[in-house]
Amino acid sequence: MTREITHEATGPKIVDEDDIGEKGNIAICMCGLSGDYPFCDGSHQATADEDDGKLYKYEGDDDENTRHEIAEMVFTDSD
């Protein structure tokens, strides 16, 4: 499965001691869906039933605007 994620961040998130969880660890988001990106907030659970070989776009990641299966990824030059 592949998913297209639009990121709105314009710079890095500096990890410091305030970001350490109760268990002494820091979970970094690897799916791109977290509302607390770059930290994991459990949003990856929405991907559990994705099918292999299909492409998905997540917009809003809420009950009103869930994921959509898409036919293809189209990339354009930003020049």
mmCIF file of the N, C-alpha and C atoms, coordinates in Angstrom:
data_MODEL
# 
_entry.id   MODEL 
# 
loop_
_atom_site.group_PDB 
_atom_site.id 
_atom_site.type_symbol 
_atom_site.label_atom_id 
_atom_site.label_alt_id 
_atom_site.label_comp_id 
_atom_site.label_asym_id 
_atom_site.label_entity_id 
_atom_site.label_seq_id 
_atom_site.pdbx_PDB_ins_code 
_atom_site.Cartn_x 
_atom_site.Cartn_y 
_atom_site.Cartn_z 
_atom_site.occupancy 
_atom_site.B_iso_or_equiv 
_atom_site.pdbx_formal_charge 
_atom_site.auth_seq_id 
_atom_site.auth_comp_id 
_atom_site.auth_asym_id 
_atom_site.auth_atom_id 
_atom_site.pdbx_PDB_model_num 
ATOM 1   N N  . MET A 1 1  ? 0.828   -1.168 0.000   1.00 0.00 ? 1  MET A N  1 
ATOM 2   C CA . MET A 1 1  ? 0.000   0.000  0.000   1.00 0.00 ? 1  MET A CA 1 
ATOM 3   C C  . MET A 1 1  ? 0.881   1.243  0.000   1.00 0.00 ? 1  MET A C  1 
ATOM 4   N N  . THR A 1 2  ? 0.360   2.271  -0.637  1.00 0.00 ? 2  THR A N  1 
ATOM 5   C CA . THR A 1 2  ? 1.058   3.543  -0.694  1.00 0.00 ? 2  THR A CA 1 
ATOM 6   C C  . THR A 1 2  ? 0.058   4.615  -0.320  1.00 0.00 ? 2  THR A C  1 
ATOM 7   N N  . ARG A 1 3  ? 0.509   5.630  0.405   1.00 0.00 ? 3  ARG A N  1 
ATOM 8   C CA . ARG A 1 3  ? -0.404  6.720  0.726   1.00 0.00 ? 3  ARG A CA 1 
ATOM 9   C C  . ARG A 1 3  ? 0.282   8.053  0.458   1.00 0.00 ? 3  ARG A C  1 
ATOM 10  N N  . GLU A 1 4  ? -0.512  9.010  0.006   1.00 0.00 ? 4  GLU A N  1 
ATOM 11  C CA . GLU A 1 4  ? -0.030  10.358 -0.244  1.00 0.00 ? 4  GLU A CA 1 
ATOM 12  C C  . GLU A 1 4  ? -0.398  11.200 0.967   1.00 0.00 ? 4  GLU A C  1 
ATOM 13  N N  . ILE A 1 5  ? 0.592   11.863 1.535   1.00 0.00 ? 5  ILE A N  1 
ATOM 14  C CA . ILE A 1 5  ? 0.394   12.693 2.707   1.00 0.00 ? 5  ILE A CA 1 
ATOM 15  C C  . ILE A 1 5  ? 0.896   14.101 2.388   1.00 0.00 ? 5  ILE A C  1 
ATOM 16  N N  . THR A 1 6  ? 0.097   15.094 2.680   1.00 0.00 ? 6  THR A N  1 
ATOM 17  C CA . THR A 1 6  ? 0.518   16.478 2.490   1.00 0.00 ? 6  THR A CA 1 
ATOM 18  C C  . THR A 1 6  ? 0.989   17.020 3.834   1.00 0.00 ? 6  THR A C  1 
ATOM 19  N N  . HIS A 1 7  ? 2.219   17.458 3.877   1.00 0.00 ? 7  HIS A N  1 
ATOM 20  C CA . HIS A 1 7  ? 2.785   18.025 5.104   1.00 0.00 ? 7  HIS A CA 1 
ATOM 21  C C  . HIS A 1 7  ? 2.754   19.539 5.012   1.00 0.00 ? 7  HIS A C  1 
ATOM 22  N N  . GLU A 1 8  ? 2.425   20.188 6.109   1.00 0.00 ? 8  GLU A N  1 
ATOM 23  C CA . GLU A 1 8  ? 2.368   21.645 6.143   1.00 0.00 ? 8  GLU A CA 1 
ATOM 24  C C  . GLU A 1 8  ? 3.513   22.259 6.937   1.00 0.00 ? 8  GLU A C  1 
ATOM 25  N N  . ALA A 1 9  ? 4.362   21.452 7.529   1.00 0.00 ? 9  ALA A N  1 
ATOM 26  C CA . ALA A 1 9  ? 5.470   21.973 8.328   1.00 0.00 ? 9  ALA A CA 1 
ATOM 27  C C  . ALA A 1 9  ? 6.461   22.707 7.437   1.00 0.00 ? 9  ALA A C  1 
ATOM 28  N N  . THR A 1 10 ? 7.047   23.748 7.976   1.00 0.00 ? 10 THR A N  1 
ATOM 29  C CA . THR A 1 10 ? 8.035   24.516 7.222   1.00 0.00 ? 10 THR A CA 1 
ATOM 30  C C  . THR A 1 10 ? 9.417   24.444 7.836   1.00 0.00 ? 10 THR A C  1 
ATOM 31  N N  . GLY A 1 11 ? 9.568   23.625 8.859   1.00 0.00 ? 11 GLY A N  1 
ATOM 32  C CA . GLY A 1 11 ? 10.869  23.500 9.500   1.00 0.00 ? 11 GLY A CA 1 
ATOM 33  C C  . GLY A 1 11 ? 10.893  22.290 10.407  1.00 0.00 ? 11 GLY A C  1 
ATOM 34  N N  . PRO A 1 12 ? 12.023  22.052 11.022  1.00 0.00 ? 12 PRO A N  1 
ATOM 35  C CA . PRO A 1 12 ? 12.170  20.857 11.863  1.00 0.00 ? 12 PRO A CA 1 
ATOM 36  C C  . PRO A 1 12 ? 11.529  21.026 13.234  1.00 0.00 ? 12 PRO A C  1 
ATOM 37  N N  . LYS A 1 13 ? 11.228  19.923 13.852  1.00 0.00 ? 13 LYS A N  1 
ATOM 38  C CA . LYS A 1 13 ? 10.788  19.900 15.249  1.00 0.00 ? 13 LYS A CA 1 
ATOM 39  C C  . LYS A 1 13 ? 11.978  19.459 16.071  1.00 0.00 ? 13 LYS A C  1 
ATOM 40  N N  . ILE A 1 14 ? 12.411  20.287 16.967  1.00 0.00 ? 14 ILE A N  1 
ATOM 41  C CA . ILE A 1 14 ? 13.536  19.960 17.830  1.00 0.00 ? 14 ILE A CA 1 
ATOM 42  C C  . ILE A 1 14 ? 13.016  19.113 18.986  1.00 0.00 ? 14 ILE A C  1 
ATOM 43  N N  . VAL A 1 15 ? 13.579  17.949 19.173  1.00 0.00 ? 15 VAL A N  1 
ATOM 44  C CA . VAL A 1 15 ? 13.177  17.044 20.246  1.00 0.00 ? 15 VAL A CA 1 
ATOM 45  C C  . VAL A 1 15 ? 13.965  17.404 21.501  1.00 0.00 ? 15 VAL A C  1 
ATOM 46  N N  . ASP A 1 16 ? 13.249  17.619 22.595  1.00 0.00 ? 16 ASP A N  1 
ATOM 47  C CA . ASP A 1 16 ? 13.933  17.909 23.851  1.00 0.00 ? 16 ASP A CA 1 
ATOM 48  C C  . ASP A 1 16 ? 13.329  17.069 24.970  1.00 0.00 ? 16 ASP A C  1 
ATOM 49  N N  . GLU A 1 17 ? 13.770  17.274 26.175  1.00 0.00 ? 17 GLU A N  1 
ATOM 50  C CA . GLU A 1 17 ? 13.343  16.437 27.303  1.00 0.00 ? 17 GLU A CA 1 
ATOM 51  C C  . GLU A 1 17 ? 11.849  16.532 27.579  1.00 0.00 ? 17 GLU A C  1 
ATOM 52  N N  . ASP A 1 18 ? 11.177  17.629 27.182  1.00 0.00 ? 18 ASP A N  1 
ATOM 53  C CA . ASP A 1 18 ? 9.734   17.754 27.376  1.00 0.00 ? 18 ASP A CA 1 
ATOM 54  C C  . ASP A 1 18 ? 8.945   16.815 26.460  1.00 0.00 ? 18 ASP A C  1 
ATOM 55  N N  . ASP A 1 19 ? 9.587   16.300 25.407  1.00 0.00 ? 19 ASP A N  1 
ATOM 56  C CA . ASP A 1 19 ? 8.919   15.414 24.460  1.00 0.00 ? 19 ASP A CA 1 
ATOM 57  C C  . ASP A 1 19 ? 8.985   13.943 24.862  1.00 0.00 ? 19 ASP A C  1 
ATOM 58  N N  . ILE A 1 20 ? 9.705   13.638 25.907  1.00 0.00 ? 20 ILE A N  1 
ATOM 59  C CA . ILE A 1 20 ? 9.840   12.250 26.343  1.00 0.00 ? 20 ILE A CA 1 
ATOM 60  C C  . ILE A 1 20 ? 8.563   11.816 27.043  1.00 0.00 ? 20 ILE A C  1 
ATOM 61  N N  . GLY A 1 21 ? 8.013   10.685 26.620  1.00 0.00 ? 21 GLY A N  1 
ATOM 62  C CA . GLY A 1 21 ? 6.771   10.178 27.191  1.00 0.00 ? 21 GLY A CA 1 
ATOM 63  C C  . GLY A 1 21 ? 6.962   9.600  28.579  1.00 0.00 ? 21 GLY A C  1 
ATOM 64  N N  . GLU A 1 22 ? 5.835   9.158  29.156  1.00 0.00 ? 22 GLU A N  1 
ATOM 65  C CA . GLU A 1 22 ? 5.855   8.601  30.504  1.00 0.00 ? 22 GLU A CA 1 
ATOM 66  C C  . GLU A 1 22 ? 6.747   7.366  30.605  1.00 0.00 ? 22 GLU A C  1 
ATOM 67  N N  . LYS A 1 23 ? 6.864   6.617  29.525  1.00 0.00 ? 23 LYS A N  1 
ATOM 68  C CA . LYS A 1 23 ? 7.676   5.399  29.536  1.00 0.00 ? 23 LYS A CA 1 
ATOM 69  C C  . LYS A 1 23 ? 9.134   5.681  29.174  1.00 0.00 ? 23 LYS A C  1 
ATOM 70  N N  . GLY A 1 24 ? 9.472   6.941  29.014  1.00 0.00 ? 24 GLY A N  1 
ATOM 71  C CA . GLY A 1 24 ? 10.846  7.311  28.711  1.00 0.00 ? 24 GLY A CA 1 
ATOM 72  C C  . GLY A 1 24 ? 11.218  7.157  27.253  1.00 0.00 ? 24 GLY A C  1 
ATOM 73  N N  . ASN A 1 25 ? 10.209  7.100  26.361  1.00 0.00 ? 25 ASN A N  1 
ATOM 74  C CA . ASN A 1 25 ? 10.512  6.953  24.951  1.00 0.00 ? 25 ASN A CA 1 
ATOM 75  C C  . ASN A 1 25 ? 9.857   8.059  24.139  1.00 0.00 ? 25 ASN A C  1 
ATOM 76  N N  . ILE A 1 26 ? 10.293  8.201  22.916  1.00 0.00 ? 26 ILE A N  1 
ATOM 77  C CA . ILE A 1 26 ? 9.734   9.159  21.975  1.00 0.00 ? 26 ILE A CA 1 
ATOM 78  C C  . ILE A 1 26 ? 9.321   8.360  20.747  1.00 0.00 ? 26 ILE A C  1 
ATOM 79  N N  . ALA A 1 27 ? 8.041   8.422  20.372  1.00 0.00 ? 27 ALA A N  1 
ATOM 80  C CA . ALA A 1 27 ? 7.548   7.710  19.198  1.00 0.00 ? 27 ALA A CA 1 
ATOM 81  C C  . ALA A 1 27 ? 7.454   8.689  18.037  1.00 0.00 ? 27 ALA A C  1 
ATOM 82  N N  . ILE A 1 28 ? 8.243   8.438  17.005  1.00 0.00 ? 28 ILE A N  1 
ATOM 83  C CA . ILE A 1 28 ? 8.251   9.282  15.814  1.00 0.00 ? 28 ILE A CA 1 
ATOM 84  C C  . ILE A 1 28 ? 7.283   8.704  14.794  1.00 0.00 ? 28 ILE A C  1 
ATOM 85  N N  . CYS A 1 29 ? 6.436   9.538  14.216  1.00 0.00 ? 29 CYS A N  1 
ATOM 86  C CA . CYS A 1 29 ? 5.444   9.118  13.223  1.00 0.00 ? 29 CYS A CA 1 
ATOM 87  C C  . CYS A 1 29 ? 6.144   8.661  11.947  1.00 0.00 ? 29 CYS A C  1 
ATOM 88  N N  . MET A 1 30 ? 5.790   7.473  11.485  1.00 0.00 ? 30 MET A N  1 
ATOM 89  C CA . MET A 1 30 ? 6.334   6.946  10.237  1.00 0.00 ? 30 MET A CA 1 
ATOM 90  C C  . MET A 1 30 ? 5.277   6.868  9.134   1.00 0.00 ? 30 MET A C  1 
ATOM 91  N N  . CYS A 1 31 ? 3.992   7.091  9.478   1.00 0.00 ? 31 CYS A N  1 
ATOM 92  C CA . CYS A 1 31 ? 2.934   6.992  8.469   1.00 0.00 ? 31 CYS A CA 1 
ATOM 93  C C  . CYS A 1 31 ? 2.592   8.349  7.866   1.00 0.00 ? 31 CYS A C  1 
ATOM 94  N N  . GLY A 1 32 ? 2.924   9.431  8.550   1.00 0.00 ? 32 GLY A N  1 
ATOM 95  C CA . GLY A 1 32 ? 2.647   10.771 8.049   1.00 0.00 ? 32 GLY A CA 1 
ATOM 96  C C  . GLY A 1 32 ? 1.267   11.303 8.389   1.00 0.00 ? 32 GLY A C  1 
ATOM 97  N N  . LEU A 1 33 ? 0.495   10.580 9.171   1.00 0.00 ? 33 LEU A N  1 
ATOM 98  C CA . LEU A 1 33 ? -0.871  10.998 9.469   1.00 0.00 ? 33 LEU A CA 1 
ATOM 99  C C  . LEU A 1 33 ? -1.040  11.699 10.809  1.00 0.00 ? 33 LEU A C  1 
ATOM 100 N N  . SER A 1 34 ? -0.045  11.688 11.636  1.00 0.00 ? 34 SER A N  1 
ATOM 101 C CA . SER A 1 34 ? -0.174  12.217 12.999  1.00 0.00 ? 34 SER A CA 1 
ATOM 102 C C  . SER A 1 34 ? -0.543  13.700 13.011  1.00 0.00 ? 34 SER A C  1 
ATOM 103 N N  . GLY A 1 35 ? -1.476  14.057 13.878  1.00 0.00 ? 35 GLY A N  1 
ATOM 104 C CA . GLY A 1 35 ? -1.814  15.456 14.093  1.00 0.00 ? 35 GLY A CA 1 
ATOM 105 C C  . GLY A 1 35 ? -0.779  16.156 14.944  1.00 0.00 ? 35 GLY A C  1 
ATOM 106 N N  . ASP A 1 36 ? 0.130   15.391 15.521  1.00 0.00 ? 36 ASP A N  1 
ATOM 107 C CA . ASP A 1 36 ? 1.197   15.920 16.363  1.00 0.00 ? 36 ASP A CA 1 
ATOM 108 C C  . ASP A 1 36 ? 2.549   15.633 15.712  1.00 0.00 ? 36 ASP A C  1 
ATOM 109 N N  . TYR A 1 37 ? 2.558   15.599 14.368  1.00 0.00 ? 37 TYR A N  1 
ATOM 110 C CA . TYR A 1 37 ? 3.771   15.268 13.624  1.00 0.00 ? 37 TYR A CA 1 
ATOM 111 C C  . TYR A 1 37 ? 4.920   16.168 14.053  1.00 0.00 ? 37 TYR A C  1 
ATOM 112 N N  . PRO A 1 38 ? 6.118   15.676 14.272  1.00 0.00 ? 38 PRO A N  1 
ATOM 113 C CA . PRO A 1 38 ? 6.636   14.371 13.879  1.00 0.00 ? 38 PRO A CA 1 
ATOM 114 C C  . PRO A 1 38 ? 6.416   13.261 14.896  1.00 0.00 ? 38 PRO A C  1 
ATOM 115 N N  . PHE A 1 39 ? 5.640   13.534 15.943  1.00 0.00 ? 39 PHE A N  1 
ATOM 116 C CA . PHE A 1 39 ? 5.414   12.526 16.968  1.00 0.00 ? 39 PHE A CA 1 
ATOM 117 C C  . PHE A 1 39 ? 4.184   11.692 16.638  1.00 0.00 ? 39 PHE A C  1 
ATOM 118 N N  . CYS A 1 40 ? 4.212   10.436 16.998  1.00 0.00 ? 40 CYS A N  1 
ATOM 119 C CA . CYS A 1 40 ? 3.100   9.523  16.779  1.00 0.00 ? 40 CYS A CA 1 
ATOM 120 C C  . CYS A 1 40 ? 1.962   9.846  17.748  1.00 0.00 ? 40 CYS A C  1 
ATOM 121 N N  . ASP A 1 41 ? 0.735   9.916  17.206  1.00 0.00 ? 41 ASP A N  1 
ATOM 122 C CA . ASP A 1 41 ? -0.435  10.088 18.065  1.00 0.00 ? 41 ASP A CA 1 
ATOM 123 C C  . ASP A 1 41 ? -1.423  8.929  17.904  1.00 0.00 ? 41 ASP A C  1 
ATOM 124 N N  . GLY A 1 42 ? -0.990  7.850  17.264  1.00 0.00 ? 42 GLY A N  1 
ATOM 125 C CA . GLY A 1 42 ? -1.838  6.683  17.073  1.00 0.00 ? 42 GLY A CA 1 
ATOM 126 C C  . GLY A 1 42 ? -2.657  6.714  15.793  1.00 0.00 ? 42 GLY A C  1 
ATOM 127 N N  . SER A 1 43 ? -2.511  7.752  14.985  1.00 0.00 ? 43 SER A N  1 
ATOM 128 C CA . SER A 1 43 ? -3.285  7.869  13.749  1.00 0.00 ? 43 SER A CA 1 
ATOM 129 C C  . SER A 1 43 ? -3.021  6.726  12.772  1.00 0.00 ? 43 SER A C  1 
ATOM 130 N N  . HIS A 1 44 ? -1.876  6.064  12.910  1.00 0.00 ? 44 HIS A N  1 
ATOM 131 C CA . HIS A 1 44 ? -1.540  4.959  12.010  1.00 0.00 ? 44 HIS A CA 1 
ATOM 132 C C  . HIS A 1 44 ? -2.548  3.816  12.103  1.00 0.00 ? 44 HIS A C  1 
ATOM 133 N N  . GLN A 1 45 ? -3.334  3.789  13.162  1.00 0.00 ? 45 GLN A N  1 
ATOM 134 C CA . GLN A 1 45 ? -4.338  2.732  13.295  1.00 0.00 ? 45 GLN A CA 1 
ATOM 135 C C  . GLN A 1 45 ? -5.359  2.788  12.163  1.00 0.00 ? 45 GLN A C  1 
ATOM 136 N N  . ALA A 1 46 ? -5.540  3.964  11.547  1.00 0.00 ? 46 ALA A N  1 
ATOM 137 C CA . ALA A 1 46 ? -6.462  4.106  10.417  1.00 0.00 ? 46 ALA A CA 1 
ATOM 138 C C  . ALA A 1 46 ? -5.971  3.361  9.177   1.00 0.00 ? 46 ALA A C  1 
ATOM 139 N N  . THR A 1 47 ? -4.704  2.982  9.150   1.00 0.00 ? 47 THR A N  1 
ATOM 140 C CA . THR A 1 47 ? -4.141  2.304  7.976   1.00 0.00 ? 47 THR A CA 1 
ATOM 141 C C  . THR A 1 47 ? -4.197  0.781  8.087   1.00 0.00 ? 47 THR A C  1 
ATOM 142 N N  . ALA A 1 48 ? -4.706  0.269  9.181   1.00 0.00 ? 48 ALA A N  1 
ATOM 143 C CA . ALA A 1 48 ? -4.656  -1.172 9.453   1.00 0.00 ? 48 ALA A CA 1 
ATOM 144 C C  . ALA A 1 48 ? -5.330  -2.017 8.384   1.00 0.00 ? 48 ALA A C  1 
ATOM 145 N N  . ASP A 1 49 ? -6.374  -1.517 7.757   1.00 0.00 ? 49 ASP A N  1 
ATOM 146 C CA . ASP A 1 49 ? -7.069  -2.329 6.766   1.00 0.00 ? 49 ASP A CA 1 
ATOM 147 C C  . ASP A 1 49 ? -6.793  -1.894 5.325   1.00 0.00 ? 49 ASP A C  1 
ATOM 148 N N  . GLU A 1 50 ? -5.692  -1.174 5.101   1.00 0.00 ? 50 GLU A N  1 
ATOM 149 C CA . GLU A 1 50 ? -5.299  -0.836 3.734   1.00 0.00 ? 50 GLU A CA 1 
ATOM 150 C C  . GLU A 1 50 ? -4.937  -2.115 2.980   1.00 0.00 ? 50 GLU A C  1 
ATOM 151 N N  . ASP A 1 51 ? -5.300  -2.172 1.715   1.00 0.00 ? 51 ASP A N  1 
ATOM 152 C CA . ASP A 1 51 ? -4.993  -3.329 0.885   1.00 0.00 ? 51 ASP A CA 1 
ATOM 153 C C  . ASP A 1 51 ? -3.663  -3.135 0.167   1.00 0.00 ? 51 ASP A C  1 
ATOM 154 N N  . ASP A 1 52 ? -2.880  -4.200 0.077   1.00 0.00 ? 52 ASP A N  1 
ATOM 155 C CA . ASP A 1 52 ? -1.635  -4.156 -0.686  1.00 0.00 ? 52 ASP A CA 1 
ATOM 156 C C  . ASP A 1 52 ? -1.948  -3.847 -2.147  1.00 0.00 ? 52 ASP A C  1 
ATOM 157 N N  . GLY A 1 53 ? -1.085  -3.063 -2.774  1.00 0.00 ? 53 GLY A N  1 
ATOM 158 C CA . GLY A 1 53 ? -1.236  -2.765 -4.188  1.00 0.00 ? 53 GLY A CA 1 
ATOM 159 C C  . GLY A 1 53 ? -2.204  -1.635 -4.491  1.00 0.00 ? 53 GLY A C  1 
ATOM 160 N N  . LYS A 1 54 ? -2.804  -1.026 -3.486  1.00 0.00 ? 54 LYS A N  1 
ATOM 161 C CA . LYS A 1 54 ? -3.718  0.095  -3.703  1.00 0.00 ? 54 LYS A CA 1 
ATOM 162 C C  . LYS A 1 54 ? -3.074  1.380  -3.211  1.00 0.00 ? 54 LYS A C  1 
ATOM 163 N N  . LEU A 1 55 ? -3.517  2.499  -3.783  1.00 0.00 ? 55 LEU A N  1 
ATOM 164 C CA . LEU A 1 55 ? -3.001  3.811  -3.416  1.00 0.00 ? 55 LEU A CA 1 
ATOM 165 C C  . LEU A 1 55 ? -4.077  4.567  -2.655  1.00 0.00 ? 55 LEU A C  1 
ATOM 166 N N  . TYR A 1 56 ? -3.674  5.271  -1.609  1.00 0.00 ? 56 TYR A N  1 
ATOM 167 C CA . TYR A 1 56 ? -4.624  5.994  -0.771  1.00 0.00 ? 56 TYR A CA 1 
ATOM 168 C C  . TYR A 1 56 ? -4.199  7.436  -0.578  1.00 0.00 ? 56 TYR A C  1 
ATOM 169 N N  . LYS A 1 57 ? -5.185  8.311  -0.466  1.00 0.00 ? 57 LYS A N  1 
ATOM 170 C CA . LYS A 1 57 ? -4.952  9.705  -0.095  1.00 0.00 ? 57 LYS A CA 1 
ATOM 171 C C  . LYS A 1 57 ? -5.787  9.975  1.142   1.00 0.00 ? 57 LYS A C  1 
ATOM 172 N N  . TYR A 1 58 ? -5.159  10.527 2.147   1.00 0.00 ? 58 TYR A N  1 
ATOM 173 C CA . TYR A 1 58 ? -5.840  10.901 3.385   1.00 0.00 ? 58 TYR A CA 1 
ATOM 174 C C  . TYR A 1 58 ? -5.976  12.410 3.395   1.00 0.00 ? 58 TYR A C  1 
ATOM 175 N N  . GLU A 1 59 ? -7.218  12.883 3.543   1.00 0.00 ? 59 GLU A N  1 
ATOM 176 C CA . GLU A 1 59 ? -7.470  14.316 3.597   1.00 0.00 ? 59 GLU A CA 1 
ATOM 177 C C  . GLU A 1 59 ? -8.274  14.616 4.849   1.00 0.00 ? 59 GLU A C  1 
ATOM 178 N N  . GLY A 1 60 ? -7.702  15.356 5.770   1.00 0.00 ? 60 GLY A N  1 
ATOM 179 C CA . GLY A 1 60 ? -8.404  15.714 6.981   1.00 0.00 ? 60 GLY A CA 1 
ATOM 180 C C  . GLY A 1 60 ? -8.351  14.645 8.053   1.00 0.00 ? 60 GLY A C  1 
ATOM 181 N N  . ASP A 1 61 ? -8.276  13.392 7.648   1.00 0.00 ? 61 ASP A N  1 
ATOM 182 C CA . ASP A 1 61 ? -8.178  12.265 8.585   1.00 0.00 ? 61 ASP A CA 1 
ATOM 183 C C  . ASP A 1 61 ? -9.200  12.365 9.715   1.00 0.00 ? 61 ASP A C  1 
ATOM 184 N N  . ASP A 1 62 ? -10.481 12.537 9.313   1.00 0.00 ? 62 ASP A N  1 
ATOM 185 C CA . ASP A 1 62 ? -11.537 12.566 10.318  1.00 0.00 ? 62 ASP A CA 1 
ATOM 186 C C  . ASP A 1 62 ? -12.768 11.835 9.780   1.00 0.00 ? 62 ASP A C  1 
ATOM 187 N N  . ASP A 1 63 ? -13.814 11.727 10.562  1.00 0.00 ? 63 ASP A N  1 
ATOM 188 C CA . ASP A 1 63 ? -14.999 10.981 10.165  1.00 0.00 ? 63 ASP A CA 1 
ATOM 189 C C  . ASP A 1 63 ? -15.708 11.590 8.958   1.00 0.00 ? 63 ASP A C  1 
ATOM 190 N N  . GLU A 1 64 ? -15.602 12.876 8.776   1.00 0.00 ? 64 GLU A N  1 
ATOM 191 C CA . GLU A 1 64 ? -16.261 13.545 7.653   1.00 0.00 ? 64 GLU A CA 1 
ATOM 192 C C  . GLU A 1 64 ? -15.475 13.421 6.351   1.00 0.00 ? 64 GLU A C  1 
ATOM 193 N N  . ASN A 1 65 ? -14.185 13.254 6.439   1.00 0.00 ? 65 ASN A N  1 
ATOM 194 C CA . ASN A 1 65 ? -13.339 13.273 5.245   1.00 0.00 ? 65 ASN A CA 1 
ATOM 195 C C  . ASN A 1 65 ? -12.300 12.169 5.360   1.00 0.00 ? 65 ASN A C  1 
ATOM 196 N N  . THR A 1 66 ? -12.736 10.944 5.174   1.00 0.00 ? 66 THR A N  1 
ATOM 197 C CA . THR A 1 66 ? -11.855 9.801  5.360   1.00 0.00 ? 66 THR A CA 1 
ATOM 198 C C  . THR A 1 66 ? -10.936 9.587  4.166   1.00 0.00 ? 66 THR A C  1 
ATOM 199 N N  . ARG A 1 67 ? -10.204 8.510  4.202   1.00 0.00 ? 67 ARG A N  1 
ATOM 200 C CA . ARG A 1 67 ? -9.264  8.228  3.113   1.00 0.00 ? 67 ARG A CA 1 
ATOM 201 C C  . ARG A 1 67 ? -10.018 7.906  1.833   1.00 0.00 ? 67 ARG A C  1 
ATOM 202 N N  . HIS A 1 68 ? -9.318  8.135  0.734   1.00 0.00 ? 68 HIS A N  1 
ATOM 203 C CA . HIS A 1 68 ? -9.860  7.863  -0.583  1.00 0.00 ? 68 HIS A CA 1 
ATOM 204 C C  . HIS A 1 68 ? -8.878  6.990  -1.338  1.00 0.00 ? 68 HIS A C  1 
ATOM 205 N N  . GLU A 1 69 ? -9.372  5.995  -2.037  1.00 0.00 ? 69 GLU A N  1 
ATOM 206 C CA . GLU A 1 69 ? -8.514  5.219  -2.922  1.00 0.00 ? 69 GLU A CA 1 
ATOM 207 C C  . GLU A 1 69 ? -8.330  6.032  -4.195  1.00 0.00 ? 69 GLU A C  1 
ATOM 208 N N  . ILE A 1 70 ? -7.096  6.096  -4.694  1.00 0.00 ? 70 ILE A N  1 
ATOM 209 C CA . ILE A 1 70 ? -6.814  6.857  -5.909  1.00 0.00 ? 70 ILE A CA 1 
ATOM 210 C C  . ILE A 1 70 ? -6.222  5.939  -6.962  1.00 0.00 ? 70 ILE A C  1 
ATOM 211 N N  . ALA A 1 71 ? -6.363  6.328  -8.216  1.00 0.00 ? 71 ALA A N  1 
ATOM 212 C CA . ALA A 1 71 ? -5.922  5.494  -9.331  1.00 0.00 ? 71 ALA A CA 1 
ATOM 213 C C  . ALA A 1 71 ? -4.413  5.530  -9.517  1.00 0.00 ? 71 ALA A C  1 
ATOM 214 N N  . GLU A 1 72 ? -3.809  6.707  -9.329  1.00 0.00 ? 72 GLU A N  1 
ATOM 215 C CA . GLU A 1 72 ? -2.375  6.839  -9.539  1.00 0.00 ? 72 GLU A CA 1 
ATOM 216 C C  . GLU A 1 72 ? -1.835  8.060  -8.823  1.00 0.00 ? 72 GLU A C  1 
ATOM 217 N N  . MET A 1 73 ? -0.518  8.027  -8.582  1.00 0.00 ? 73 MET A N  1 
ATOM 218 C CA . MET A 1 73 ? 0.180   9.195  -8.055  1.00 0.00 ? 73 MET A CA 1 
ATOM 219 C C  . MET A 1 73 ? 0.680   9.996  -9.252  1.00 0.00 ? 73 MET A C  1 
ATOM 220 N N  . VAL A 1 74 ? 0.451   11.309 -9.241  1.00 0.00 ? 74 VAL A N  1 
ATOM 221 C CA . VAL A 1 74 ? 0.918   12.161 -10.311 1.00 0.00 ? 74 VAL A CA 1 
ATOM 222 C C  . VAL A 1 74 ? 1.828   13.207 -9.693  1.00 0.00 ? 74 VAL A C  1 
ATOM 223 N N  . PHE A 1 75 ? 3.055   13.252 -10.169 1.00 0.00 ? 75 PHE A N  1 
ATOM 224 C CA . PHE A 1 75 ? 4.037   14.207 -9.659  1.00 0.00 ? 75 PHE A CA 1 
ATOM 225 C C  . PHE A 1 75 ? 4.262   15.280 -10.705 1.00 0.00 ? 75 PHE A C  1 
ATOM 226 N N  . THR A 1 76 ? 4.396   16.509 -10.269 1.00 0.00 ? 76 THR A N  1 
ATOM 227 C CA . THR A 1 76 ? 4.672   17.608 -11.182 1.00 0.00 ? 76 THR A CA 1 
ATOM 228 C C  . THR A 1 76 ? 5.937   18.325 -10.735 1.00 0.00 ? 76 THR A C  1 
ATOM 229 N N  . ASP A 1 77 ? 6.595   18.968 -11.670 1.00 0.00 ? 77 ASP A N  1 
ATOM 230 C CA . ASP A 1 77 ? 7.779   19.761 -11.338 1.00 0.00 ? 77 ASP A CA 1 
ATOM 231 C C  . ASP A 1 77 ? 7.311   21.074 -10.720 1.00 0.00 ? 77 ASP A C  1 
ATOM 232 N N  . SER A 1 78 ? 8.014   21.513 -9.701  1.00 0.00 ? 78 SER A N  1 
ATOM 233 C CA . SER A 1 78 ? 7.644   22.768 -9.043  1.00 0.00 ? 78 SER A CA 1 
ATOM 234 C C  . SER A 1 78 ? 8.430   23.952 -9.580  1.00 0.00 ? 78 SER A C  1 
ATOM 235 N N  . ASP A 1 79 ? 9.187   23.731 -10.661 1.00 0.00 ? 79 ASP A N  1 
ATOM 236 C CA . ASP A 1 79 ? 10.003  24.810 -11.234 1.00 0.00 ? 79 ASP A CA 1 
ATOM 237 C C  . ASP A 1 79 ? 9.182   25.823 -11.970 1.00 0.00 ? 79 ASP A C  1 
# 
